[in-house]
Amino acid sequence: MIYKEFLPASTLRDKIECYWKFVIPPAAAGNNQPIPHIVLPHGCAELVFIKNPALQQNFIVFKGVSTSKFSITIFPGTLYAGIRLKPGQSKWLSNIDIGLSLNQHQPYPENQWHPWQQQLMQQLAPEMNIEDCFNDSLLHWEGESGYLPDQRITRVADRIISDHGTTDSATLADLAFLSLRQLQRVFKKETGMSVKQFSQIRKLRHAILQLYFKHQHHQEIIVDYDYTDSAHFYKSFRNITQHKLEDFFKHLDQIDHQQIV
């Protein structure tokens, strides 16, 4: 299994955190059993294209903001390609209520696909350049009807992402030119989660990536990300993922992570 992330064109980075591609190779003859898969939460909504040529099945799914781990089933011989939207930007690609879609998956009926989505689905293949295809499709896309992002939330979300959830709430409120209470209310309305919740998710996510991919020492992680001690760090991981850290790492070992942005 191969997973790879890509940065979008610079003019799209106010809306999109990244594109990603997840390729599941065909199974051995006669073995098409589904595979359990765990996804670490990232606090973002996603539009996911799913294509299985052998079964002639194509799907587009809107994944609501993820605040806890996703346990999903993936299938051999399938290509998954996604657009990960920054908090507050989901209405650019979907009219689904962000509050009602929290940690939920919503399939798009094929008769509601936009022309660019239909064309992209036709082009999807494991060897294709996902980065260029998504950029070509989205650079001239103005968004769904009614799309009007709140720039205050955009600034706050960008800071939390860039600082990996370590910026304090008072600084974030100043960045949005709002009181802390106002920021909490507006952020929850626009993203479906609280500022604290998103910050915790991004901090934990980055800490896990540093541990697994950069082999940073546990004690360095605890100090760098302001965890009280090892017990605090492990408890935070269990609360969000419902998994032991070592079990999650064993799952990651099954996947060839070629690029994480």
C-alpha angles and dihedrals in degrees: 000000000000126000125184136169129207134194115238124235111292092250090058098049093093087068107024128056095189149321120240140192127202116187120194110193121225114273126243114281112295095007112104097144116151118254123225112234133187123209120199110228117253103177094243137111119235140199107215128196114204123192131177109176095186092057092034090231124147126178139173115204131185110216113201123224109303116224098156133034119289117226106195139160119244127191134223116256093025132129119209119191123178145188110212110206124205118243112281093025102085093103089065089074104017141036091204113124107258093213094053093045097056107140090349134120120222119189117217114228108239092236088063097054115120118235092254090053092049091049093047092051090053091052097046114119133146093249097046125112100254092184095059095040094052092044092050090050098046108034091085097033110115096192139251119311111286096022107154114149122210105238091204090062091044091057093047094046091048091052093049091049095046094045093041093238097304100115113105121243095245091057090048091051090051089050090056093043089236137116114257091253092050092049092051091051097046095042092051091049094050100039108024093238139071125261090244092051094051092046092051092049094050093045093050093043093053092044090054092048091050091050096048105034103026095034091226113177118260092237091053090052091052092052097040095049098039098245113160094229142321092288090055092051095048092045091052090052094049093046092056102034105026087221137104112251094237091051091051091050090052088056091050089052089068092062129072102225101198098175136003117187 
